[in-house]
Amino acid sequence: MAENQPRVGYDISGSMIDKYINDMNYFIRTTEINLDKRTKIEAQMGELRTNIESLTRFKQIFNGVLKDIEDYKARRKAESLAKINNAIRVTSEIIPDAMPDCGLTMKGDEAWLESNDGILTELGEGDGFNSILSALMRALTVEANGDLLQFLIMDETFDKVSTENSATLSTFLSVMAENMQIISIEQKPEVYSNLDYIDYHFDKQGKTTKITKSVIKREIT
């Protein structure tokens, strides 16, 4: 009779028990991983807080220094602009001596050369004079700012000036070269007729270039 009565309770098999065990082990492992991640993140947050505090102290300490640097930069900019304006003023006084009846005209941030009757000197040899006087203005500007490298490159500045005038006007190069280094690219030998200089001659020969260096002494007093 007892064998024919229905069972009361749950039928728990060994496979279900294993599943419960695996599930609980998985939960433990994932929890441990998450706890490890949290520990690392908290450590990183601590380092970030320390960096923030350090940078805040740095800013407080050097805020005055940074202000002094900005003030110095502003002062140097003003001084440089003043020197450039002085150089332009000197140039405007030199131009009439080099180019009779011509002067420097400025409007806003632009400057150009024109004759006394308002005609631009951009035609014929007058354009060549512009190039030479432009180089002179650059030289004066560089020399007026002692913090700048005293160095000037001139690329065929005398190209549009006659041979005779090239020889005459090139005399100012010797004055410029007293206080700065000048690299001048020219094809006219007359430009250097009144100068002591080092000449580099480039002769292209097929795929190679032959460079010849010569030291020229004019012994001009």
C-alpha positions in Angstrom: 0.0 0.0 0.0 2.8 2.4 0.8 4.4 1.9 -2.5 1.3 3.1 -4.4 1.1 6.5 -2.5 2.3 9.6 -4.3 5.7 11.2 -3.2 5.6 14.4 -1.2 8.4 17.2 -1.7 10.9 18.0 -4.5 12.8 15.7 -6.7 16.4 17.0 -6.6 18.8 15.3 -8.9 22.6 15.4 -8.8 22.8 17.5 -12.0 20.7 20.2 -10.6 22.8 20.4 -7.5 25.9 20.8 -9.7 24.2 23.6 -11.6 23.4 25.5 -8.4 27.1 25.0 -7.3 28.4 26.3 -10.6 26.0 29.3 -10.5 27.2 30.3 -7.0 30.8 29.9 -8.0 30.3 32.1 -11.0 28.6 34.7 -8.8 31.6 34.6 -6.4 34.1 34.9 -9.2 32.4 37.9 -11.0 32.0 39.6 -7.6 35.7 39.2 -6.9 36.6 40.6 -10.3 34.3 43.6 -9.8 35.8 44.2 -6.4 39.3 44.2 -7.9 38.2 46.7 -10.6 36.7 48.9 -7.9 39.9 48.8 -6.0 41.9 49.9 -9.0 39.5 52.6 -10.0 39.5 54.0 -6.4 43.3 54.1 -6.6 43.2 56.0 -9.9 40.7 58.4 -8.4 43.1 59.0 -5.5 46.0 59.7 -7.9 43.8 62.2 -9.8 42.8 64.0 -6.6 46.4 64.3 -5.7 47.3 65.7 -9.1 44.5 68.2 -8.9 45.7 69.4 -5.5 49.3 69.7 -6.8 48.2 71.6 -9.9 46.1 73.9 -7.8 49.0 74.7 -5.6 51.2 75.2 -8.6 48.8 77.6 -10.1 48.5 79.6 -6.9 52.3 79.8 -6.5 53.2 80.7 -10.1 50.2 82.8 -11.0 52.2 85.9 -10.2 55.1 84.6 -12.3 52.8 84.0 -15.2 51.4 87.5 -15.0 54.9 88.9 -15.0 55.8 86.9 -18.1 52.7 88.2 -19.9 53.5 91.8 -18.9 57.1 91.3 -20.1 55.9 90.0 -23.5 53.5 92.9 -23.9 56.3 95.4 -23.0 58.7 93.8 -25.4 56.1 93.9 -28.1 55.5 97.6 -27.6 59.3 98.2 -27.6 59.7 96.3 -30.8 56.9 98.2 -32.5 58.5 101.4 -31.4 61.9 100.4 -32.9 60.3 99.3 -36.1 58.5 102.7 -36.4 61.8 104.4 -35.7 63.4 102.3 -38.5 60.7 103.3 -40.9 61.1 107.0 -39.9 64.9 106.7 -40.6 64.2 105.0 -43.9 61.7 107.8 -44.9 64.6 110.2 -44.3 67.1 108.2 -46.3 64.9 107.6 -49.4 64.8 111.1 -50.7 68.6 111.1 -50.7 68.8 107.9 -52.6 65.8 108.6 -54.8 65.4 112.4 -55.4 61.8 113.6 -55.5 60.5 110.3 -54.0 59.3 109.4 -50.6 57.8 106.7 -48.4 54.0 106.9 -48.1 52.1 105.0 -45.4 48.4 104.3 -44.9 47.3 101.9 -42.2 49.5 98.9 -42.3 50.6 99.5 -45.9 53.6 101.4 -47.2 54.8 102.3 -50.7 57.1 104.6 -52.6 55.8 107.4 -54.8 57.1 110.6 -56.4 56.3 114.0 -55.1 53.5 114.3 -57.6 51.9 111.1 -56.4 53.1 108.7 -59.1 54.0 105.2 -57.9 57.6 104.2 -58.6 56.8 100.7 -59.8 57.7 101.0 -63.4 61.1 100.5 -65.1 64.1 101.0 -62.9 62.0 102.6 -60.2 60.8 99.2 -59.2 64.4 98.1 -58.8 64.9 101.0 -56.4 61.9 99.8 -54.5 63.5 96.4 -54.0 66.8 97.8 -52.8 65.1 100.3 -50.4 62.9 97.4 -49.1 66.0 95.5 -48.3 67.4 98.5 -46.6 64.3 98.9 -44.5 64.5 95.2 -43.5 68.1 95.7 -42.5 67.3 98.7 -40.4 64.4 96.9 -38.7 66.6 93.9 -37.9 69.4 96.0 -36.5 67.0 98.1 -34.4 65.9 94.9 -32.6 69.0 93.6 -30.9 67.2 90.4 -29.8 66.8 89.3 -33.4 69.4 87.3 -35.2 71.4 89.8 -37.2 71.0 88.0 -40.5 69.6 89.0 -43.9 69.0 87.1 -47.2 68.8 89.1 -50.4 67.5 87.4 -53.5 68.5 89.3 -56.7 67.6 92.6 -55.1 69.5 94.5 -57.8 67.9 92.6 -60.7 65.9 95.5 -62.2 68.6 98.2 -61.6 71.0 99.2 -64.3 74.6 97.9 -64.2 75.9 101.4 -63.3 73.4 102.0 -60.5 74.0 98.4 -59.2 77.6 99.2 -58.6 76.8 102.6 -57.0 73.9 101.4 -54.8 75.7 98.3 -53.6 78.0 100.4 -51.5 75.4 100.4 -48.7 76.0 96.6 -48.5 79.4 97.1 -46.9 77.7 99.3 -44.2 75.1 96.7 -43.5 77.6 93.9 -43.4 79.5 95.6 -40.5 76.8 94.6 -38.0 75.1 91.6 -39.6 75.6 88.6 -41.8 74.2 88.9 -45.3 73.6 86.2 -47.9 73.1 87.8 -51.3 72.0 85.8 -54.4 73.0 87.8 -57.4 74.1 87.3 -61.0 75.5 90.8 -61.5 79.2 91.0 -60.6 78.9 94.8 -60.4 76.9 94.4 -57.2 80.1 93.2 -55.4 82.5 95.6 -57.1 82.9 97.7 -53.9 82.9 94.9 -51.3 85.1 92.4 -49.6 83.1 89.2 -49.7 83.1 85.4 -49.9 81.8 84.1 -53.2 80.1 80.7 -53.8 79.7 79.8 -57.4 77.3 77.0 -58.3 77.8 75.2 -61.6 75.3 72.5 -62.4 76.9 69.6 -64.3 74.4 66.9 -65.2 73.1 65.4 -62.0 75.7 67.0 -59.8 76.6 70.6 -58.9 80.1 71.9 -58.6 80.5 74.6 -55.9 83.5 76.9 -55.9 84.4 79.1 -53.0 86.4 82.3 -53.4 87.5 85.0 -50.9 87.4 88.3 -52.6 89.4 91.3 -51.1 88.9 94.7 -52.7 91.1 96.4 -50.2 88.8 99.4 -50.3 89.4 102.1 -47.7 
